[in-house]
Amino acid sequence: MSVLRASGLGHRVAFEVPARGAAMLAGLASLIGALLLASLASGSADVGLGDALAALVGAASDRADLVATEFRLPRALTALMAGGLLALSGALLQGTTLNPLADPALVGVSQGAGLAVIVLAVLMPAAPDAWRALAAFFGGLSAAVVILSLTGMRSGGVQTRFLLTGIGLAAFLSAMTTALLTYGRISEAHEALGWLAGSVRSASWDEVWRSALATAAAFPICMLAARPLAALRLGDDLAASLGHRVIRARIALLLASVAFAAASVSVVGPVAFVGLLAPHAARRLAHAGPGLHLALTWAIGACLAAAADLVGRTAFGPVQIPAGLVTALVGAPCFALLMLRTHRKETP
């Protein structure tokens, strides 16, 4: 265990960081950089890594500059930040409900956010982008409130009941979204279908700045959430004995989880299984406290989404597969394995 100490304002502050966790975080940061470079060098246009890097410093041709800075770079950055936000949402949702199978895209939070955005797009196509993010937040929050109302806020609900309720609600919201699209114009429906598949193909710098703003807000929120998350792991009674207001903490963590999912969904649409797999992968990489666990979770989620987008646009080129479909193909078997593990733990 490595310990870093710093003094400030007359007080001494100690930070304890597991060496393995710090090493894993550094490795994931390197992987993020590698994925970013691979994204800049890959695509149907004949623009390699050298041309893309030259474009970043303004030393390339107009064509290379257009491809690298207006198409590939915004797409890669958006995928990274959206995946990280979804991963954080899943980690907070699992910590709030005490359910290791909780995922924004599995229990209806992402579908609620997506439905709200589609409603806004169909009824008010000229609405500004800020309204879309706000609609996604309230749509996701409504779905989360319905689930927790049916399964219980205090204890997080029985795991199986929570999961089945969420899956049922997600299916209902998806059906409503599909029905709504049948009444929209063909152009709007076609664009919405691509967005609902979890595609970052049309990401621009507007999406990058919105994702960056949400990511910048997410880090201090996660620092504040680390302590109540650690207390909730010990159970409601012990958390209350340590001075935490359990119901208030759960509501605050739920709001943060929904906000992160809404910020991601409003940019790239629902991307399944990232919020489920990233927290589990972070726990397997290193045993760490909630703060470092959330940092690892963000980095893994960013890698998953960026890798899915990279595979989706290069594996069958020039045909492009949305990142959401790639994560679904990989995540479905992993979800089945997690279900089996959870069932074995619950079976006496």
C-alpha positions in Angstrom: 0.0 0.0 0.0 1.6 3.3 -1.1 0.8 6.4 1.0 1.0 9.9 -0.3 0.9 12.7 2.2 0.4 16.4 1.6 -0.1 19.3 4.0 -2.2 22.3 3.4 -4.0 25.0 5.4 -2.3 23.8 8.6 -3.6 20.2 8.2 -2.0 17.0 7.1 -3.9 14.9 4.6 -3.0 11.3 3.9 -4.0 9.5 0.8 -3.7 5.7 0.6 -3.6 4.3 -2.9 -3.1 0.5 -3.6 -0.1 0.1 -5.8 -1.9 -2.4 -8.0 -4.9 0.0 -8.4 -2.6 2.9 -9.4 -0.7 0.7 -11.9 -4.0 -0.5 -13.4 -5.2 3.1 -13.7 -2.0 4.1 -15.5 -2.3 1.1 -17.8 -5.9 2.0 -18.7 -4.8 5.6 -19.3 -2.3 4.3 -21.8 -4.9 2.1 -23.4 -7.2 5.1 -23.8 -4.4 6.9 -25.6 -3.8 3.9 -27.8 -7.4 3.6 -28.7 -7.5 7.4 -29.5 -4.6 7.0 -31.9 -6.1 3.9 -33.5 -9.3 5.8 -34.0 -7.5 8.6 -35.7 -5.7 6.2 -38.0 -8.7 4.1 -39.0 -11.5 4.7 -41.4 -12.5 4.4 -45.0 -10.7 7.6 -46.0 -7.1 7.2 -46.9 -5.7 9.2 -44.0 -3.1 7.4 -41.9 -1.9 8.2 -38.4 0.9 10.4 -39.6 -1.5 12.6 -41.6 -4.0 12.6 -38.7 -1.3 13.8 -36.2 -0.1 16.4 -38.7 -3.6 17.6 -39.0 -3.8 18.1 -35.2 -0.9 20.6 -35.4 -2.2 22.3 -38.6 0.5 20.8 -40.9 -1.6 18.5 -43.1 -3.7 18.9 -46.2 -7.2 20.3 -46.1 -8.6 16.8 -46.8 -6.6 15.2 -44.0 -7.5 18.1 -41.6 -11.2 17.6 -42.4 -11.2 13.9 -41.9 -9.1 13.9 -38.7 -10.4 17.0 -36.9 -14.0 17.1 -38.0 -14.9 13.4 -38.2 -12.5 11.0 -36.4 -11.4 13.0 -33.4 -14.8 14.2 -32.3 -16.2 10.7 -32.7 -13.4 9.1 -30.7 -13.6 11.7 -27.9 -17.3 11.4 -27.7 -17.2 7.6 -27.5 -14.6 7.8 -24.7 -16.5 10.2 -22.5 -19.9 8.8 -23.1 -18.7 5.3 -22.2 -17.1 6.6 -19.0 -20.3 8.4 -18.0 -22.3 5.2 -18.6 -19.8 3.2 -16.5 -20.1 5.7 -13.6 -23.8 5.6 -13.8 -23.8 1.8 -13.6 -21.4 1.9 -10.6 -23.5 4.4 -8.7 -26.7 2.5 -9.5 -25.2 -0.8 -8.3 -24.0 0.9 -5.1 -27.4 2.6 -4.6 -29.5 -0.5 -5.1 -27.0 -3.0 -3.7 -27.6 -5.0 -6.8 -24.6 -6.2 -8.8 -26.7 -6.7 -11.9 -28.0 -3.1 -12.1 -27.3 -1.3 -15.3 -28.9 1.8 -16.7 -29.6 0.1 -20.0 -31.0 -3.1 -18.4 -33.4 -1.7 -15.9 -35.0 1.0 -18.0 -33.1 4.2 -17.0 -31.5 4.5 -20.5 -34.8 3.6 -22.2 -36.6 6.2 -20.2 -34.0 8.8 -21.2 -34.2 7.7 -24.8 -38.0 7.8 -24.9 -38.0 11.3 -23.5 -35.5 12.4 -26.2 -37.6 10.8 -29.0 -40.7 12.5 -27.7 -39.0 15.8 -27.8 -37.5 15.1 -31.3 -40.9 14.1 -32.7 -43.0 16.8 -31.1 -40.4 19.6 -31.1 -37.8 18.9 -33.7 -36.4 22.5 -33.5 -35.8 22.3 -29.7 -32.2 23.2 -28.7 -29.7 20.5 -27.6 -29.9 21.6 -24.0 -33.5 20.6 -23.9 -32.6 17.1 -25.1 -30.2 16.6 -22.2 -32.9 17.9 -19.8 -35.5 15.6 -21.3 -33.2 12.6 -21.0 -32.6 13.4 -17.3 -36.2 13.5 -16.4 -37.1 10.5 -18.5 -34.3 8.4 -16.8 -35.3 9.7 -13.4 -38.9 8.8 -13.9 -37.9 5.2 -14.9 -35.7 4.9 -11.8 -38.4 6.2 -9.5 -40.9 3.7 -10.9 -38.4 0.8 -10.4 -37.4 1.7 -6.9 -41.0 2.4 -5.9 -41.9 -1.1 -6.9 -38.8 -2.8 -5.3 -38.2 -0.7 -2.2 -35.9 2.3 -1.7 -34.5 1.5 1.7 -32.9 -1.9 1.1 -32.6 -1.7 -2.7 -35.2 -4.4 -3.2 -34.7 -8.1 -3.8 -32.1 -8.6 -6.5 -34.2 -10.8 -8.8 -37.3 -8.7 -8.4 -35.4 -5.5 -9.1 -33.9 -7.0 -12.2 -37.1 -8.4 -13.5 -39.0 -5.2 -12.8 -36.3 -3.2 -14.6 -36.3 -5.5 -17.6 -40.1 -5.4 -17.9 -40.1 -1.6 -17.7 -37.2 -1.4 -20.3 -39.3 -3.5 -22.7 -42.4 -1.4 -22.1 -40.5 1.9 -22.7 -38.8 0.4 -25.8 -42.2 -0.6 -27.2 -43.5 3.0 -26.6 -40.5 4.4 -28.4 -41.1 2.1 -31.4 -44.7 3.0 -31.5 -43.9 6.7 -31.3 -41.5 6.4 -34.2 -44.2 5.1 -36.5 -46.0 8.4 -36.2 -42.9 10.5 -37.0 -41.6 11.5 -40.4 -39.4 9.0 -42.2 -36.3 11.2 -42.0 -36.7 11.7 -38.3 -37.4 8.0 -37.7 -34.4 7.0 -39.7 -32.1 9.3 -37.7 -33.7 8.2 -34.4 -33.2 4.5 -35.2 -29.5 5.1 -35.7 -29.3 7.0 -32.5 -31.2 4.4 -30.5 -28.7 1.8 -31.7 -26.0 3.6 -29.8 -24.1 5.2 -32.7 -21.5 7.9 -32.5 -21.2 8.1 -36.2 -22.5 11.6 -36.5 -20.7 13.0 -33.4 -19.5 16.6 -33.8 -17.6 19.0 -31.6 -20.9 20.1 -30.1 -21.3 16.6 -28.6 -17.6 16.6 -27.5 -18.1 19.8 -25.5 -21.3 18.6 -23.9 -19.7 15.3 -23.0 -16.7 17.1 -21.6 -18.8 19.4 -19.5 -20.7 16.4 -18.1 -17.4 14.6 -17.4 -15.9 17.6 -15.7 -18.9 17.7 -13.4 -18.9 14.0 -12.8 -15.4 13.8 -11.2 -16.1 16.1 -8.1 -19.5 14.4 -7.8 -17.9 11.0 -7.6 -15.4 12.3 -5.0 -18.3 13.4 -2.8 -20.1 10.0 -3.5 -17.2 7.9 -2.4 -17.9 8.1 1.3 -21.6 7.3 1.3 -21.0 4.5 -1.2 -18.5 3.0 1.2 -21.0 3.3 4.1 -23.8 1.7 2.1 -21.7 -1.3 1.3 -21.8 -2.1 5.0 -25.6 -2.2 5.2 -28.3 0.4 6.1 -28.0 0.0 9.9 -24.3 0.3 10.1 -24.3 3.2 7.6 -26.9 5.0 9.8 -24.8 4.3 12.9 -21.8 6.0 11.2 -23.9 9.2 10.8 -25.1 8.8 7.2 -28.8 9.5 6.3 -29.4 6.4 4.3 -32.5 7.5 2.4 -31.0 10.8 1.5 -27.7 9.2 0.4 -29.6 6.8 -1.8 -31.6 9.5 -3.4 -28.5 11.7 -4.0 -26.6 8.8 -5.5 -29.6 7.8 -7.7 -29.9 11.4 -9.0 -26.2 11.3 -9.9 -26.5 8.0 -11.6 -29.5 9.1 -13.7 -27.7 12.4 -14.6 -24.6 10.5 -15.8 -26.8 8.1 -17.9 -28.9 11.0 -19.3 -25.8 12.9 -20.3 -24.4 9.9 -22.2 -27.8 8.9 -23.7 -28.5 12.4 -24.9 -25.3 12.3 -26.9 -24.9 8.8 -28.3 -28.1 7.0 -27.4 -28.5 3.9 -25.2 -25.4 1.7 -25.2 -26.1 -1.5 -23.4 -23.9 -3.4 -20.9 -21.2 -0.8 -20.5 -22.7 0.3 -17.1 -22.9 -3.3 -16.1 -19.6 -4.7 -17.1 -17.2 -1.8 -16.2 -17.8 -1.8 -12.4 -17.3 -5.6 -12.3 -14.2 -5.4 -14.4 -12.8 -2.6 -12.1 -13.3 -4.8 -9.0 -11.5 -7.7 -10.7 -8.6 -5.5 -11.7 -7.9 -4.2 -8.3 -9.4 -4.2 -4.8 -9.8 -0.5 -4.0 -11.9 2.0 -2.1 -14.9 3.6 -3.7 -12.9 6.6 -5.1 -10.3 4.6 -6.9 -12.9 2.1 -8.0 -15.0 4.8 -9.6 -11.8 6.1 -11.4 -11.1 2.6 -12.7 -14.7 2.2 -13.7 -14.7 5.4 -15.7 -11.5 4.4 -17.5 -12.8 0.9 -18.3 -16.1 2.3 -19.6 -14.3 4.7 -21.8 -12.2 1.9 -23.2 -15.2 -0.4 -23.8 -17.2 2.3 -25.7 -14.2 3.5 -27.7 -13.2 -0.1 -28.6 -16.7 -1.0 -29.6 -16.9 2.1 -31.9 -13.5 1.3 -33.4 -14.5 -2.4 -34.1 -17.9 -1.4 -35.4 -16.5 1.0 -38.0 -13.5 -1.1 -39.1 -14.4 -4.8 -38.9 -16.8 -4.8 -41.8 -15.8 -1.6 -43.6 -17.2 0.3 -45.4 -20.3 -0.9 -43.6 -20.4 0.6 -40.1 -22.0 -1.1 -37.1 -23.2 1.1 -34.2 -21.2 0.8 -31.0 -24.3 -0.2 -29.1 -24.7 -3.3 -31.2 -21.1 -4.3 -30.6 -21.4 -3.9 -26.8 -24.7 -5.9 -26.9 -23.0 -8.8 -28.7 -20.2 -8.9 -26.2 -22.2 -8.0 -23.1 -25.1 -10.5 -23.4 -22.9 -13.6 -22.7 -21.1 -11.7 -19.9 -24.5 -10.8 -18.4 -25.5 -14.5 -18.5 -22.4 -15.5 -16.6 -23.0 -12.8 -14.0 -26.6 -14.0 -13.6 -25.3 -17.6 -13.0 -22.8 -16.4 -10.4 -25.4 -14.3 -8.6 -27.8 -17.2 -8.6 -25.2 -19.5 -7.1 -24.4 -17.0 -4.3 -28.1 -16.6 -3.5 -28.8 -20.3 -3.5 -28.1 -21.8 0.0 
